[in-house]
Amino acid sequence: MHVNQSWPIVILAASLTLVGGLAIAAQDKYAVSVPNGLAFSEFKGYGDWAAVSVSHTEGAIAVIVANPVMIEAYKAGIPENGKPFPDGSKIAKVHWKPEKSAEAPGPTTVPGAQQNVDFIEKDSKRFADSGGWGYAAFIYDAKSDTFTPATVDDQPPQENDAKCGFACHTLVSAKDYIFTAYGKR
């Protein structure tokens, strides 16, 4: 009986093609950007940044994290001391749908499905016309496991450029346009 020696190679090649095809279909979130604005890639590693605070509304629970530059500025008393955050400061806010914990012994709200992620970056030259800050919001779609730039149809509405959050943040211009205070630890 003759055994065809090429069959294992064909099966291996077909398997690698299938696996490779699936890998190509997955989105690289770091390739997404807001037109004329911030790119997701400017915030690589945000999942490992230190927590600044949390927030909770009826529709979202969020953790606010900042890069080391911004954390050091917070620790130095900015913005309460009247000084602005230095260029290179970055902050991210990750939103999830709130849900009640099935395991906690008391009524506890925990993060459910991810909704979106917002980014803010301080670059006084690049974003001179928006208080020195650039903004971006990316909507998360769990079905496709992808992020897309937020639009005027999203809540809150977002324009498609780095100034999308500036109008809202003018409410805290005295705090260098940042809502979130660094909580005592």
C-alpha positions as CSV (number, residue, x, y, z in Angstrom):
1,M,0.0,0.0,0.0
2,H,1.3,3.4,-0.9
3,V,0.9,6.2,1.6
4,N,0.8,9.7,0.2
5,Q,3.4,11.7,2.2
6,S,2.1,15.1,1.1
7,W,-1.3,14.9,3.0
8,P,0.1,16.0,6.3
9,I,1.6,19.0,4.6
10,V,-1.6,19.9,2.9
11,I,-3.6,19.6,6.1
12,L,-1.1,21.7,8.0
13,A,-1.1,24.4,5.3
14,A,-4.9,24.5,5.2
15,S,-5.0,24.8,9.0
16,L,-2.5,27.6,9.0
17,T,-4.5,29.4,6.3
18,L,-7.7,29.1,8.4
19,V,-6.0,30.3,11.6
20,G,-4.3,33.1,9.7
21,G,-7.6,34.1,8.1
22,L,-9.2,34.4,11.6
23,A,-6.3,36.4,12.9
24,I,-6.6,38.9,10.0
25,A,-10.3,39.3,10.7
26,A,-9.8,40.5,14.3
27,Q,-9.5,44.3,14.7
28,D,-6.3,45.9,15.8
29,K,-7.9,48.5,18.1
30,Y,-4.6,50.5,18.0
31,A,-5.2,51.1,14.3
32,V,-8.5,53.1,15.0
33,S,-8.5,56.9,15.1
34,V,-10.8,59.8,15.2
35,P,-10.7,61.6,11.9
36,N,-8.5,64.7,12.4
37,G,-8.0,63.7,16.0
38,L,-6.5,61.3,18.4
39,A,-5.6,57.7,17.6
40,F,-6.2,54.7,19.9
41,S,-2.5,53.9,19.4
42,E,-1.5,57.1,21.3
43,F,-2.9,55.4,24.4
44,K,-1.2,52.0,24.3
45,G,-1.0,50.5,27.7
46,Y,-3.9,52.5,29.2
47,G,-5.2,49.3,30.7
48,D,-2.2,49.2,33.0
49,W,-2.3,52.9,34.1
50,A,-3.0,53.9,37.7
51,A,-6.6,54.7,38.7
52,V,-7.5,58.3,39.3
53,S,-11.2,57.7,40.3
54,V,-14.4,56.0,39.4
55,S,-17.8,57.3,38.3
56,H,-21.3,55.9,38.2
57,T,-24.4,57.1,36.5
58,E,-27.7,55.3,35.8
59,G,-26.3,54.2,32.4
60,A,-22.6,53.7,33.0
61,I,-20.0,52.7,35.5
62,A,-16.5,53.9,34.7
63,V,-12.9,53.8,35.8
64,I,-10.7,56.8,35.1
65,V,-7.0,56.0,34.7
66,A,-4.0,58.3,33.9
67,N,-0.5,57.8,32.5
68,P,2.5,58.3,34.8
69,V,3.0,61.9,33.7
70,M,-0.6,62.9,34.7
71,I,-0.4,60.8,38.0
72,E,2.7,62.7,39.0
73,A,1.0,66.0,38.2
74,Y,-2.0,65.0,40.4
75,K,0.4,64.0,43.2
76,A,2.0,67.5,42.9
77,G,-1.4,69.1,43.5
78,I,-2.4,69.9,40.0
79,P,-5.0,71.3,39.2
80,E,-6.1,72.3,42.7
81,N,-2.9,74.4,43.0
82,G,-3.9,76.4,40.0
83,K,-1.1,75.0,37.7
84,P,-1.9,73.3,34.4
85,F,-1.2,69.7,33.7
86,P,2.1,69.2,31.7
87,D,2.1,68.3,28.0
88,G,2.2,64.5,27.7
89,S,-0.6,64.1,30.3
90,K,-3.1,61.4,29.2
91,I,-6.3,60.2,30.8
92,A,-8.7,57.4,29.8
93,K,-12.2,56.7,30.9
94,V,-13.6,53.2,30.3
95,H,-17.4,52.8,30.6
96,W,-19.4,49.6,31.2
97,K,-23.1,49.0,31.6
98,P,-23.8,48.7,35.4
99,E,-25.1,45.4,36.6
100,K,-25.9,43.9,39.9
101,S,-23.4,41.3,41.2
102,A,-24.7,37.8,41.4
103,E,-22.0,36.8,43.9
104,A,-21.6,39.8,46.3
105,P,-23.4,39.3,49.6
106,G,-25.0,42.8,49.5
107,P,-26.4,44.9,46.7
108,T,-23.3,45.7,44.7
109,T,-23.0,47.3,41.2
110,V,-20.2,46.0,39.0
111,P,-19.1,46.5,35.4
112,G,-21.1,44.6,32.9
113,A,-20.7,44.8,29.1
114,Q,-18.2,47.4,27.9
115,Q,-19.7,50.5,26.3
116,N,-16.9,52.7,25.2
117,V,-13.6,54.3,26.1
118,D,-12.8,58.0,26.1
119,F,-9.3,59.5,25.8
120,I,-7.9,62.9,26.5
121,E,-4.3,64.1,25.8
122,K,-2.5,67.3,26.7
123,D,-0.5,68.8,23.9
124,S,-0.6,72.6,24.1
125,K,0.8,73.1,20.6
126,R,-1.2,70.4,18.8
127,F,-4.5,71.3,20.5
128,A,-4.0,75.1,21.1
129,D,-7.5,75.9,20.0
130,S,-9.1,73.5,22.6
131,G,-7.4,74.5,25.8
132,G,-4.4,72.4,25.0
133,W,-6.3,69.1,25.2
134,G,-7.3,66.7,22.5
135,Y,-10.3,64.4,23.0
136,A,-11.6,61.1,21.5
137,A,-14.4,58.7,22.2
138,F,-14.6,55.2,20.8
139,I,-17.7,53.0,20.9
140,Y,-17.2,49.3,21.6
141,D,-19.3,46.7,19.8
142,A,-19.2,43.4,21.7
143,K,-20.7,41.4,18.7
144,S,-17.8,42.3,16.5
145,D,-15.3,43.0,19.3
146,T,-14.4,46.3,17.6
147,F,-14.1,50.0,18.4
148,T,-15.3,52.8,16.2
149,P,-15.0,56.6,16.6
150,A,-18.1,58.0,18.4
151,T,-20.3,60.3,16.3
152,V,-23.0,63.0,16.8
153,D,-25.5,60.1,17.0
154,D,-23.9,58.7,20.1
155,Q,-24.5,59.8,23.7
156,P,-23.0,62.2,24.5
157,P,-22.8,63.4,20.9
158,Q,-19.2,63.6,19.6
159,E,-17.9,65.5,16.7
160,N,-15.3,63.8,14.6
161,D,-12.1,65.6,15.6
162,A,-9.9,66.1,18.6
163,K,-12.1,68.9,19.9
164,C,-15.1,66.7,20.4
165,G,-15.1,67.0,24.2
166,F,-13.9,70.6,24.5
167,A,-17.3,72.3,24.8
168,C,-18.3,70.1,27.7
169,H,-15.0,70.5,29.4
170,T,-15.1,74.3,29.4
171,L,-17.3,73.9,32.5
172,V,-14.0,73.1,34.4
173,S,-11.6,75.5,32.6
174,A,-10.4,76.6,36.1
175,K,-9.2,73.0,36.7
176,D,-7.3,72.9,33.3
177,Y,-10.4,71.3,31.7
178,I,-10.3,68.1,33.8
179,F,-13.4,67.0,35.7
180,T,-11.9,64.2,37.7
181,A,-10.1,64.9,40.9
182,Y,-7.4,62.6,42.2
183,G,-9.0,60.9,45.2
184,K,-7.2,60.7,48.6
185,R,-5.4,57.4,49.1
